[in-house]
C-alpha cells in the first residue's frame, strides 16, 4: 500500500503540471508576423475527443496556400482615420487590399472593424462593428469559457440598386440593408501534446461554436424594415461573392501553446461535423515574406473568374517565369512557361478548371522573384 501511495504521489503532479496556462504574453502585437498554410478538405485529419492528457498527431499536414499575416501600428493603414480607437492593424496576404483594425486589451483582442473594396458596389468602404468579435482572450486554462458577439451591416439607397434586383420585390423599397451577425461560445475542452511538422508542443485546445446569421432587409414606406432573405436568396447587388443568407453553425478547434504567438492548428468543421478547412502554422519558417510584399501589389481580376484570369503587379520584373496553379490542397494542377514585359499584364485561361479555390505561383527563371496570388474559379 505504501508503494502504491508513493506511486500515485509521483504521478499526480506530472498530470497536473502537464496542463499549461496561456496569458496575454502570447498576444500578437505591433511587429508580429504570423505565417501559416491553409487547406480545404484535408484528408486524414481528426479533431479527436475532449479531455485531459490527449495527443494530437498532425505531422502529416502538408501543402496548402501560404499566408502571411502582419500586425502593424494603425498609422500604417490607409483607413486609419476611420478607426480612431484601434491600436493594431492586421493585414493578410490572402486579402492584399484589405485592412483589419483591432484593439489589444489586457484580457482580449477585439476587432474594431475592417476596410477595403466594397464587395457589392465597388469602390472603397470602411465598416465598424457595432458588436466587436473577439480574436484572442486571456488567461486560458482547462475548462474555462468565454462568449462574444459580432454585428455589422451594409445599407444602400435604392437609387444605386440595379433595376433587375428591384424588380424582385412587390413594392419598390426606399433602401436595402444587409446585416451580418454572429455569436461565439468558447470552451477550453482539452489539453495535451500536439505534434506538428515533427515538433511537439504542450497545448490547450479551444472549441468554439460559431453561429452566424446573415439577412437582407428592405425598407418600405409605412412598414419600415422587412426581412426578405428567403425571397431574394443570393441575388445581391452587383453579384458580389458574399456568404448565403440565413443561419449557419460551424465549430472551430484552435490549438494554442504558451511559447508561441501562433495558433498552431485551426480546424473548421460544418454543422455536420465535416472538416472544411485546416490552417497550420509555418513553424519551420519556410514561407518567404518577400513574396508577401509583392502580393500586396497584386491585382487579380475578375475574382471569382470563370474563363480568363488577368494578373498585374507593377513591381513584377520583366522576364521569363514558370507559372504553377495549385488547388486548395496545395497540389499542382497545371504548370507552364510565360514571359512578362515591362507594361504587360499576364492572362491565364482557367475555363477547364473545376470550381474551387486556387493559387497562382510565378517563379522567375533566375529565382529573383517568386509570388503567389489566390483566386477563385466559379462557373
JONOR-V555315 format. One line per field, one symbol per residue. phi: phi as a letter, one per 30 degrees, with the letter a starting at -180 (. if undefined). Layout:
BEGIN
phi=???
END
This chain:
BEGIN
phi=.ddddddddddeedddddddbbcddcddbejdbcbacbbchddicbdicdkchdbcccdddaijddbccccbdeddddceddbdcdbbcccbddbdccbbcbbccdcacccdlbaldddcciicabccddbcdccbbadbbeidbabbbbaabbcbdddcceddddddcdbdddabbcccbabbccbdcablcccbhibbbdbcccccccccbcbcbccbeicidbdbeddchcddeiidcceddjcabbbcccccbccbddddbbcccddciddcabcbdddchcddddedddedcdbcadbdbbbcccbbbdcdddlcbccbccddciddcabacbcbceccccbbdcedddelcbbccccdecidbbbbbdabcbd
END
